[in-house]
């Protein structure tokens, strides 16, 4: 599809992004029409937990191919747990580990942004397998290299697991194209991508990011990513997702805020205001 960048919207996005006082990358595209807006969209930004989406997609591809089963039970041990300070409701609830289906591990990774669950999934499909899958679906400017445990060890490793906003939107487009777009609940036989969509639409972190300023009950299926802060600089505050417009069309959006000295409230507000600007622009069209 040929994109149709909106210069006026792009100017508005740039003005909003200035508040972060860091590196801000944005790509937003109405999937059905190609209407679009970009800001520094080919820069490399640390994904942090955004990378759980391509990992989950790669696992789901193995399920689709019959090489894995969503109901297969995987043992999780104490040694699998990410360290304290890294997000893992699984670890917090069951510090000694337990047994979980692949479906539940994917749910934990996408809904709870659970680092332990993500690392166990990355044991089922290696970083190399994830990269091969991304190449297969035409995504080249996205790198999944490390586990969550490794990401938590130092500051620099996060930058080795990067994506461009443009590639992130293309990932979302590929994800959306694999859905059946049927309205039934998950348990009524939806495909693998449909299950993931429901998980992303009920994701817990990031309430003040993409969805922060949108009308109540707006459908937002998204994945956040958040890095630590060193010397007053936060490495990553991200959110990517699919947002439904009033006319039923979807727009894919990726907003990455990196190397920002602004506080969390400001960084998240930048993401929310950018999503709202896109919404306001495209919601008026029928």
C-alpha contacts under 8 A as a table, 3 or more apart, distances in Angstrom:
res1	aa1	res2	aa2	distance
1	X	34	X	6.55
2	X	34	X	6.32
3	X	29	X	7.63
3	X	34	X	4.58
3	X	35	X	5.99
3	X	36	X	6.06
4	X	34	X	5.72
4	X	35	X	4.77
4	X	36	X	5.49
4	X	37	X	7.96
5	X	10	X	7.80
5	X	35	X	6.15
5	X	36	X	4.57
5	X	37	X	5.06
5	X	38	X	7.16
6	X	9	X	5.39
6	X	10	X	6.12
6	X	35	X	7.11
6	X	36	X	6.05
6	X	37	X	5.58
7	X	10	X	4.99
7	X	11	X	6.18
7	X	37	X	7.44
8	X	11	X	5.21
8	X	12	X	6.42
9	X	12	X	5.03
9	X	13	X	6.18
9	X	37	X	6.48
9	X	277	X	7.36
9	X	278	X	7.27
9	X	281	X	7.45
10	X	13	X	5.01
10	X	14	X	6.21
10	X	37	X	5.42
10	X	38	X	6.15
10	X	39	X	6.73
11	X	14	X	5.15
11	X	15	X	6.35
12	X	15	X	5.19
12	X	16	X	6.35
12	X	277	X	7.56
13	X	16	X	5.11
13	X	17	X	6.07
13	X	39	X	7.40
13	X	274	X	5.77
13	X	277	X	7.35
14	X	17	X	5.04
14	X	18	X	6.38
14	X	39	X	6.80
15	X	18	X	5.47
15	X	19	X	7.79
16	X	19	X	6.19
16	X	270	X	6.10
16	X	273	X	6.95
16	X	274	X	6.77
17	X	20	X	5.82
17	X	21	X	7.68
17	X	24	X	6.25
17	X	270	X	5.92
17	X	274	X	7.80
18	X	21	X	5.56
18	X	22	X	7.70
19	X	262	X	7.65
19	X	266	X	7.12
19	X	267	X	7.83
19	X	270	X	7.00
20	X	23	X	7.67
20	X	24	X	7.53
20	X	257	X	7.30
20	X	260	X	5.88
20	X	261	X	7.21
20	X	262	X	5.52
20	X	266	X	6.62
20	X	267	X	5.65
20	X	270	X	6.83
21	X	260	X	5.81
21	X	261	X	6.56
21	X	262	X	6.64
22	X	257	X	6.91
22	X	258	X	6.01
22	X	259	X	5.21
22	X	260	X	4.17
22	X	261	X	6.84
22	X	262	X	8.00
23	X	256	X	7.92
23	X	257	X	5.78
23	X	258	X	5.00
23	X	259	X	6.05
23	X	260	X	6.80
24	X	39	X	7.46
24	X	40	X	6.95
24	X	255	X	7.21
24	X	256	X	5.60
24	X	257	X	4.57
24	X	258	X	6.30
25	X	38	X	7.74
25	X	39	X	5.40
25	X	40	X	4.81
25	X	41	X	5.19
25	X	42	X	7.83
25	X	43	X	6.88
25	X	45	X	7.71
25	X	164	X	7.74
25	X	165	X	6.13
25	X	254	X	7.83
25	X	255	X	5.80
25	X	256	X	5.13
25	X	257	X	6.65
26	X	37	X	7.64
26	X	38	X	5.36
26	X	39	X	4.87
26	X	40	X	6.48
26	X	41	X	5.41
26	X	165	X	5.61
26	X	166	X	7.79
26	X	253	X	7.36
26	X	254	X	5.61
26	X	255	X	4.66
26	X	256	X	6.54
27	X	36	X	7.45
27	X	37	X	5.94
27	X	38	X	4.59
27	X	39	X	6.59
27	X	41	X	5.73
27	X	165	X	5.19
27	X	166	X	5.56
27	X	169	X	6.56
27	X	252	X	7.99
27	X	253	X	5.65
27	X	254	X	5.36
27	X	255	X	6.84
28	X	36	X	5.44
28	X	37	X	5.30
28	X	38	X	6.50
28	X	169	X	6.95
28	X	251	X	6.68
28	X	252	X	5.53
28	X	253	X	4.16
28	X	254	X	6.42
28	X	278	X	7.57
29	X	34	X	5.91
29	X	35	X	5.66
29	X	36	X	4.29
29	X	37	X	6.67
29	X	169	X	7.35
29	X	251	X	5.30
29	X	252	X	5.35
29	X	253	X	6.52
30	X	33	X	5.64
30	X	34	X	5.35
30	X	35	X	5.30
30	X	36	X	6.39
30	X	249	X	7.24
30	X	250	X	5.89
30	X	251	X	4.01
30	X	252	X	6.39
31	X	34	X	5.85
31	X	35	X	7.89
31	X	173	X	6.97
31	X	249	X	7.40
31	X	250	X	5.94
31	X	251	X	5.52
31	X	252	X	6.76
32	X	249	X	6.66
32	X	250	X	7.28
38	X	41	X	5.64
40	X	43	X	5.78
41	X	164	X	6.07
41	X	165	X	4.93
41	X	166	X	5.46
42	X	164	X	5.15
42	X	165	X	6.48
42	X	166	X	6.23
43	X	163	X	7.90
43	X	164	X	5.43
43	X	165	X	7.46
44	X	162	X	5.78
44	X	163	X	5.46
44	X	164	X	5.04
45	X	159	X	7.02
45	X	162	X	5.12
45	X	163	X	5.51
45	X	164	X	6.18
45	X	165	X	7.99
45	X	236	X	7.80
45	X	256	X	6.59
45	X	257	X	7.92
45	X	258	X	6.67
46	X	158	X	5.65
46	X	159	X	4.83
46	X	160	X	7.17
46	X	161	X	5.74
46	X	162	X	4.34
46	X	163	X	6.62
46	X	235	X	7.45
46	X	236	X	6.30
46	X	258	X	7.37
47	X	50	X	5.10
47	X	51	X	5.71
47	X	158	X	7.40
47	X	159	X	7.93
47	X	161	X	6.13
47	X	162	X	5.20
47	X	163	X	6.25
47	X	225	X	6.10
47	X	236	X	7.22
47	X	238	X	7.21
47	X	256	X	7.93
48	X	51	X	6.15
48	X	151	X	7.93
48	X	158	X	6.38
48	X	161	X	7.24
48	X	225	X	4.81
48	X	226	X	5.82
48	X	227	X	6.20
48	X	236	X	6.97
49	X	52	X	5.46
49	X	113	X	6.79
49	X	115	X	7.98
49	X	223	X	7.51
49	X	224	X	6.16
49	X	225	X	4.11
49	X	226	X	6.57
50	X	53	X	5.97
50	X	223	X	5.54
50	X	224	X	5.33
50	X	225	X	4.76
50	X	238	X	7.31
50	X	239	X	7.17
50	X	240	X	7.33
51	X	54	X	5.68
51	X	55	X	6.44
51	X	144	X	6.78
51	X	161	X	7.72
51	X	225	X	7.85
52	X	55	X	5.02
52	X	56	X	6.01
52	X	109	X	6.49
52	X	110	X	6.89
52	X	113	X	7.64
52	X	118	X	6.30
52	X	223	X	7.93
53	X	56	X	5.13
53	X	57	X	6.10
53	X	110	X	7.05
53	X	223	X	6.91
54	X	57	X	4.89
54	X	58	X	6.07
54	X	130	X	7.02
54	X	134	X	7.63
54	X	171	X	7.83
55	X	58	X	5.18
55	X	59	X	6.37
55	X	118	X	7.58
55	X	121	X	7.25
55	X	122	X	6.72
55	X	125	X	7.76
55	X	130	X	6.14
56	X	59	X	5.07
56	X	60	X	6.11
56	X	106	X	6.23
56	X	109	X	7.91
56	X	121	X	7.34
57	X	60	X	4.99
57	X	61	X	6.17
57	X	175	X	7.78
57	X	193	X	7.84
58	X	61	X	5.08
58	X	62	X	6.60
58	X	125	X	7.13
58	X	129	X	7.49
58	X	130	X	5.59
58	X	133	X	6.08
58	X	134	X	7.96
59	X	62	X	5.19
59	X	63	X	6.44
59	X	68	X	7.80
59	X	121	X	7.11
59	X	124	X	7.37
59	X	125	X	6.39
60	X	63	X	4.83
60	X	64	X	6.12
60	X	192	X	6.11
60	X	193	X	7.45
61	X	64	X	4.92
61	X	65	X	6.21
62	X	65	X	5.03
62	X	66	X	6.25
62	X	67	X	5.20
62	X	68	X	5.54
63	X	66	X	5.05
63	X	67	X	5.72
63	X	68	X	4.51
63	X	69	X	5.45
63	X	70	X	6.73
63	X	192	X	7.73
64	X	67	X	7.63
64	X	68	X	7.90
64	X	192	X	7.14
65	X	68	X	7.66
66	X	69	X	6.84
68	X	72	X	7.36
69	X	72	X	5.18
69	X	102	X	7.23
70	X	101	X	6.45
70	X	102	X	4.91
70	X	103	X	4.82
71	X	101	X	5.21
71	X	102	X	6.13
71	X	103	X	6.37
72	X	101	X	5.25
72	X	102	X	5.93
73	X	99	X	6.17
73	X	100	X	5.31
73	X	101	X	4.22
73	X	102	X	6.45
74	X	99	X	5.57
74	X	100	X	5.35
74	X	101	X	5.88
74	X	102	X	6.80
75	X	97	X	7.67
75	X	98	X	5.96
75	X	99	X	4.55
75	X	100	X	6.52
76	X	80	X	6.23
76	X	97	X	5.06
76	X	98	X	5.29
76	X	99	X	5.94
76	X	100	X	7.35
76	X	120	X	7.44
77	X	80	X	5.29
77	X	81	X	7.16
77	X	96	X	6.22
77	X	97	X	4.51
77	X	98	X	6.56
78	X	81	X	5.54
78	X	95	X	6.29
78	X	96	X	4.80
78	X	97	X	5.32
80	X	116	X	6.46
80	X	119	X	7.57
80	X	120	X	7.22
81	X	88	X	7.90
81	X	91	X	6.10
81	X	95	X	7.68
81	X	97	X	7.94
81	X	115	X	7.99
81	X	116	X	5.15
82	X	86	X	6.29
82	X	87	X	7.87
82	X	88	X	7.12
82	X	91	X	7.73
82	X	115	X	6.29
82	X	116	X	5.38
82	X	148	X	6.87
82	X	149	X	5.29
83	X	86	X	5.79
83	X	149	X	6.93
83	X	152	X	7.62
84	X	87	X	7.77
86	X	115	X	6.90
86	X	152	X	7.07
87	X	113	X	7.00
87	X	114	X	5.71
87	X	115	X	5.87
88	X	91	X	5.31
88	X	92	X	6.36
88	X	112	X	7.75
88	X	113	X	7.38
88	X	114	X	4.40
88	X	115	X	5.39
88	X	116	X	5.90
88	X	117	X	7.73
89	X	92	X	4.89
89	X	93	X	5.99
89	X	112	X	7.09
89	X	114	X	6.24
90	X	93	X	5.32
90	X	94	X	5.86
90	X	95	X	7.47
90	X	97	X	7.92
90	X	108	X	7.66
90	X	114	X	6.93
90	X	116	X	7.05
90	X	117	X	7.38
91	X	94	X	5.14
91	X	95	X	4.58
91	X	96	X	7.62
91	X	97	X	7.06
91	X	116	X	7.14
92	X	95	X	5.82
94	X	97	X	5.32
94	X	98	X	7.04
100	X	104	X	6.09
100	X	105	X	6.50
101	X	104	X	5.19
101	X	105	X	6.36
102	X	105	X	5.02
102	X	106	X	6.20
102	X	121	X	7.70
103	X	106	X	5.19
103	X	107	X	6.18
104	X	107	X	4.89
104	X	108	X	6.05
105	X	108	X	5.07
105	X	109	X	6.12
105	X	117	X	5.10
105	X	118	X	7.23
105	X	120	X	7.78
105	X	121	X	7.11
106	X	109	X	5.03
106	X	110	X	6.11
106	X	117	X	7.13
106	X	118	X	7.46
106	X	121	X	7.55
106	X	196	X	7.88
107	X	110	X	5.29
107	X	111	X	5.52
107	X	112	X	7.35
107	X	196	X	7.69
107	X	199	X	6.01
108	X	111	X	5.44
108	X	112	X	4.96
108	X	113	X	6.26
108	X	114	X	5.46
108	X	117	X	6.23
109	X	112	X	5.77
109	X	113	X	4.48
109	X	114	X	4.61
109	X	115	X	6.75
109	X	117	X	5.58
109	X	118	X	5.37
110	X	113	X	5.20
110	X	114	X	7.45
110	X	196	X	7.76
110	X	199	X	6.13
110	X	200	X	5.93
110	X	203	X	6.40
110	X	223	X	6.82
111	X	114	X	7.99
111	X	199	X	5.54
111	X	200	X	6.08
111	X	202	X	6.14
111	X	203	X	3.95
111	X	204	X	5.74
111	X	205	X	7.81
112	X	203	X	6.42
112	X	204	X	5.88
112	X	205	X	6.98
113	X	118	X	7.95
113	X	203	X	7.96
113	X	205	X	7.39
113	X	224	X	7.94
114	X	117	X	5.44
114	X	118	X	6.30
115	X	118	X	5.02
115	X	119	X	6.20
115	X	148	X	5.69
115	X	149	X	7.81
116	X	119	X	5.18
116	X	120	X	6.34
116	X	148	X	7.42
117	X	120	X	5.18
117	X	121	X	6.28
118	X	121	X	5.07
118	X	122	X	6.18
118	X	147	X	7.95
118	X	148	X	7.35
119	X	122	X	4.86
119	X	123	X	6.31
119	X	147	X	5.67
119	X	148	X	6.15
119	X	149	X	7.64
120	X	123	X	4.97
120	X	124	X	6.76
121	X	124	X	5.13
121	X	125	X	6.49
122	X	125	X	4.98
122	X	126	X	5.31
122	X	127	X	6.74
122	X	147	X	7.21
123	X	126	X	5.83
125	X	128	X	7.84
125	X	129	X	5.58
125	X	130	X	6.60
126	X	129	X	5.00
126	X	130	X	6.36
127	X	130	X	5.01
127	X	131	X	6.23
127	X	144	X	5.74
127	X	145	X	5.43
127	X	146	X	7.06
128	X	131	X	5.05
128	X	132	X	6.18
128	X	145	X	7.73
129	X	132	X	5.02
129	X	133	X	6.18
130	X	133	X	5.07
130	X	134	X	6.20
130	X	144	X	6.97
131	X	134	X	5.03
131	X	135	X	6.15
131	X	143	X	6.89
131	X	144	X	6.72
132	X	135	X	5.11
132	X	136	X	6.12
133	X	136	X	4.94
133	X	137	X	6.45
134	X	137	X	5.32
134	X	138	X	6.26
134	X	139	X	4.96
134	X	140	X	6.75
134	X	142	X	7.85
135	X	138	X	4.99
135	X	139	X	5.27
135	X	140	X	5.85
136	X	139	X	7.48
137	X	174	X	7.21
139	X	142	X	6.74
139	X	167	X	6.11
139	X	170	X	7.05
139	X	171	X	6.74
140	X	143	X	7.97
140	X	167	X	7.20
141	X	162	X	7.97
141	X	163	X	5.69
141	X	164	X	5.94
141	X	167	X	5.65
142	X	161	X	7.55
142	X	162	X	5.69
142	X	163	X	4.14
142	X	164	X	6.62
142	X	167	X	6.59
142	X	168	X	7.66
143	X	160	X	7.18
143	X	161	X	5.10
143	X	162	X	5.30
143	X	163	X	6.33
144	X	160	X	7.83
144	X	161	X	5.08
144	X	162	X	7.19
145	X	160	X	6.81
145	X	161	X	5.77
146	X	149	X	7.99
146	X	150	X	5.88
146	X	151	X	6.49
146	X	157	X	7.79
146	X	160	X	7.99
146	X	161	X	6.99
147	X	150	X	5.15
147	X	151	X	6.26
148	X	151	X	4.87
148	X	152	X	6.23
149	X	152	X	5.27
149	X	153	X	6.76
150	X	153	X	5.36
150	X	154	X	7.77
150	X	157	X	7.29
151	X	154	X	6.64
151	X	155	X	7.82
151	X	157	X	5.58
151	X	158	X	5.62
152	X	155	X	7.77
153	X	157	X	7.84
154	X	157	X	6.21
155	X	158	X	6.49
155	X	228	X	7.93
155	X	230	X	7.98
156	X	159	X	5.76
156	X	160	X	7.46
157	X	160	X	5.43
157	X	161	X	7.28
158	X	161	X	5.54
158	X	162	X	7.55
158	X	227	X	7.91
159	X	162	X	5.92
163	X	167	X	6.54
163	X	168	X	6.63
164	X	167	X	5.23
164	X	168	X	6.25
165	X	168	X	4.95
165	X	169	X	6.28
165	X	254	X	5.42
165	X	255	X	6.80
165	X	256	X	7.22
166	X	169	X	5.28
166	X	170	X	6.35
166	X	254	X	7.79
167	X	170	X	4.95
167	X	171	X	6.12
168	X	171	X	4.96
168	X	172	X	6.32
168	X	240	X	7.32
168	X	254	X	6.24
169	X	172	X	4.99
169	X	173	X	6.16
169	X	240	X	7.80
169	X	252	X	5.65
169	X	253	X	5.99
169	X	254	X	6.16
170	X	173	X	4.88
170	X	174	X	6.17
171	X	174	X	5.12
171	X	175	X	6.11
172	X	175	X	4.92
172	X	176	X	6.04
172	X	241	X	6.91
172	X	242	X	7.06
172	X	252	X	6.29
173	X	176	X	5.13
173	X	177	X	6.15
173	X	252	X	6.99
174	X	177	X	5.14
174	X	178	X	6.50
175	X	178	X	5.39
175	X	179	X	6.92
175	X	193	X	6.83
176	X	179	X	5.40
176	X	193	X	7.72
178	X	193	X	6.12
179	X	191	X	6.92
179	X	192	X	7.79
179	X	193	X	5.11
179	X	194	X	5.31
180	X	190	X	7.20
180	X	191	X	6.74
180	X	193	X	7.85
180	X	194	X	6.66
181	X	194	X	7.38
182	X	190	X	7.51
184	X	188	X	6.14
184	X	190	X	7.27
185	X	188	X	5.58
185	X	189	X	7.99
185	X	190	X	7.47
186	X	189	X	6.35
186	X	190	X	5.61
186	X	194	X	7.16
186	X	195	X	5.67
186	X	198	X	7.40
187	X	190	X	7.15
190	X	194	X	5.68
190	X	195	X	6.65
191	X	194	X	5.29
191	X	195	X	6.57
192	X	195	X	5.29
192	X	196	X	6.51
193	X	196	X	5.02
193	X	197	X	6.13
194	X	197	X	5.00
194	X	198	X	6.38
195	X	198	X	5.27
195	X	199	X	6.37
196	X	199	X	4.98
196	X	200	X	6.14
197	X	200	X	5.08
197	X	201	X	6.06
197	X	221	X	6.20
198	X	201	X	5.04
198	X	202	X	6.40
198	X	221	X	7.41
199	X	202	X	5.31
199	X	203	X	6.23
199	X	221	X	7.80
200	X	203	X	5.00
200	X	220	X	7.83
200	X	221	X	4.52
200	X	222	X	5.15
200	X	223	X	6.52
201	X	219	X	6.87
201	X	220	X	5.54
201	X	221	X	3.87
201	X	222	X	6.41
202	X	221	X	7.30
203	X	206	X	7.92
203	X	221	X	7.55
203	X	222	X	7.01
203	X	223	X	7.25
204	X	207	X	7.12
205	X	224	X	6.86
206	X	209	X	5.19
206	X	210	X	7.42
206	X	211	X	7.82
206	X	224	X	6.18
206	X	239	X	7.45
207	X	210	X	7.47
207	X	211	X	6.05
207	X	212	X	5.70
208	X	211	X	6.26
208	X	212	X	3.98
208	X	213	X	7.56
208	X	268	X	6.05
208	X	269	X	7.01
208	X	272	X	6.54
209	X	212	X	5.05
209	X	239	X	6.70
209	X	268	X	5.06
209	X	269	X	6.60
209	X	270	X	7.94
209	X	271	X	5.26
209	X	272	X	4.66
210	X	213	X	7.54
210	X	214	X	7.80
210	X	220	X	7.86
210	X	239	X	6.45
210	X	240	X	7.66
210	X	241	X	7.83
210	X	271	X	5.85
210	X	272	X	4.77
210	X	274	X	7.93
210	X	275	X	5.51
210	X	276	X	7.83
211	X	214	X	5.31
211	X	218	X	7.82
211	X	220	X	6.65
211	X	272	X	6.42
211	X	275	X	7.52
212	X	269	X	7.72
212	X	272	X	5.19
213	X	272	X	5.76
213	X	273	X	6.85
213	X	275	X	7.89
213	X	276	X	6.05
214	X	218	X	6.63
214	X	272	X	7.98
214	X	275	X	7.80
214	X	276	X	5.99
214	X	279	X	7.65
215	X	218	X	5.77
218	X	243	X	7.42
218	X	244	X	6.65
218	X	245	X	7.81
219	X	243	X	5.83
219	X	244	X	5.42
220	X	241	X	6.71
220	X	242	X	5.77
220	X	243	X	4.64
220	X	244	X	6.71
221	X	241	X	5.38
221	X	242	X	5.24
221	X	243	X	6.63
222	X	239	X	6.77
222	X	240	X	5.47
222	X	241	X	3.83
222	X	242	X	6.30
223	X	239	X	5.71
223	X	240	X	5.54
223	X	241	X	6.26
224	X	237	X	7.76
224	X	238	X	5.43
224	X	239	X	4.22
224	X	240	X	6.45
225	X	236	X	6.89
225	X	237	X	5.97
225	X	238	X	4.84
225	X	239	X	6.24
226	X	235	X	7.76
226	X	236	X	5.16
226	X	237	X	4.72
226	X	238	X	6.24
227	X	234	X	6.39
227	X	235	X	5.15
227	X	236	X	4.58
227	X	237	X	6.50
228	X	234	X	5.69
228	X	235	X	6.06
228	X	236	X	7.34
229	X	232	X	5.99
229	X	233	X	5.25
229	X	234	X	4.14
229	X	235	X	6.34
230	X	233	X	5.27
230	X	234	X	6.45
230	X	235	X	7.94
232	X	261	X	5.67
233	X	259	X	5.60
233	X	260	X	5.27
233	X	261	X	4.59
233	X	262	X	7.71
234	X	237	X	7.53
234	X	258	X	6.71
234	X	259	X	5.41
234	X	260	X	5.27
234	X	261	X	6.37
234	X	262	X	7.97
235	X	257	X	7.92
235	X	258	X	5.05
235	X	259	X	4.80
235	X	260	X	6.85
236	X	256	X	6.99
236	X	257	X	5.66
236	X	258	X	4.57
236	X	259	X	6.78
236	X	260	X	7.87
237	X	256	X	6.20
237	X	257	X	5.06
237	X	258	X	6.49
237	X	267	X	6.82
237	X	268	X	7.27
238	X	254	X	7.72
238	X	255	X	5.74
238	X	256	X	4.51
238	X	257	X	5.96
238	X	271	X	7.77
239	X	254	X	6.11
239	X	255	X	5.61
239	X	256	X	6.72
239	X	271	X	7.48
240	X	252	X	7.62
240	X	253	X	5.58
240	X	254	X	4.13
240	X	255	X	6.15
241	X	252	X	5.77
241	X	253	X	5.56
241	X	254	X	6.55
242	X	250	X	6.28
242	X	251	X	5.69
242	X	252	X	4.56
242	X	253	X	6.46
243	X	250	X	5.45
243	X	251	X	5.40
243	X	252	X	6.47
243	X	253	X	7.76
244	X	248	X	5.92
244	X	249	X	5.81
244	X	250	X	4.49
244	X	251	X	6.57
245	X	248	X	5.35
245	X	249	X	5.39
245	X	250	X	5.93
245	X	251	X	7.47
245	X	279	X	7.09
245	X	282	X	7.44
245	X	283	X	5.66
246	X	249	X	7.40
246	X	283	X	6.09
247	X	283	X	7.32
247	X	285	X	7.89
247	X	286	X	5.93
253	X	275	X	7.57
255	X	271	X	6.23
257	X	260	X	6.84
257	X	267	X	7.03
260	X	267	X	7.80
262	X	266	X	6.04
262	X	267	X	6.27
263	X	266	X	5.45
263	X	267	X	6.30
264	X	267	X	5.08
264	X	268	X	6.01
265	X	268	X	5.37
265	X	269	X	6.01
266	X	269	X	4.98
266	X	270	X	6.21
267	X	270	X	5.24
267	X	271	X	6.73
268	X	271	X	5.20
268	X	272	X	6.24
269	X	272	X	4.92
269	X	273	X	5.90
270	X	273	X	5.24
270	X	274	X	6.16
271	X	274	X	5.27
271	X	275	X	6.29
272	X	275	X	5.23
272	X	276	X	6.13
273	X	276	X	4.96
273	X	277	X	6.04
274	X	277	X	5.08
274	X	278	X	6.39
275	X	278	X	5.24
275	X	279	X	6.14
276	X	279	X	4.85
276	X	280	X	5.96
277	X	280	X	5.17
277	X	281	X	6.17
278	X	281	X	5.14
278	X	282	X	6.14
279	X	282	X	5.35
279	X	283	X	5.47
280	X	283	X	5.39
280	X	284	X	6.64
281	X	284	X	6.19
281	X	285	X	7.82
282	X	285	X	5.52
283	X	286	X	7.50
